Amino acid sequence: MSKFLIAGLGNPGAEYAGTRHNIGFGVLDFIAQQHACTFSNTRYAHLSEWRHRGKPVFLIKPTTYMNLSGKAIQYWMQAEKIAIENILVITDDIALPFGTLRLRAKGSDGGHNGLKSIQECLNNTNYARLRFGVGSDFPKGRQADYVLGNWTEEQLQQIPEKLKLAEEIVKSFIGHGVNRTMNDFNKR
């Protein structure tokens, strides 16, 4: 039976909780909450297991820090024998307007350190990624402060509906595959 690995990217530690850069963790926390799953601290990640349409799904929040995310993903792929086409990485993206969700079957790292690490560890760019737009409302040279900063009040009000949409995309990816899911959701 096909197993799935859904990796939400972020940084461990209270000082990063709720920041834009940690929206990958936020999506997985939301999914776990909806399905009464809990995370346990394991090797390289906080791990939760869930079944969707009878398929085993491993949710991981790497504890390796963003720029070493690939180490956690590579470990859990190998440990659970999960094929690269059954991996979905959820990450923040400053190139997309706030709240825009884009699924891609493959692609470059786009300057994102988490994706760069995954590409280096897997020696591959052919894995699905769900990019969660965080916008780019920051002065030149202040990108790090922005992504490591907290959401605005206005953004916080919209986050719950975006998390729900992200969960729908994850479920569709597991149930229908990346191509159909891109067709169904990317035009929204």
PyMOL commands that set and color helices and strands:
alter all, ss='L'
color gray80, all
select helices_A, chain A and resi 14-16+20-34+66-80+84-86+113-122+143-147+153-176+178-185
alter helices_A, ss='H'
color red, helices_A
select strands_A, chain A and resi 4-8+40-42+45-52+55-62+87-93+101-104+128-133
alter strands_A, ss='S'
color yellow, strands_A
deselect
rebuild
show_as cartoon
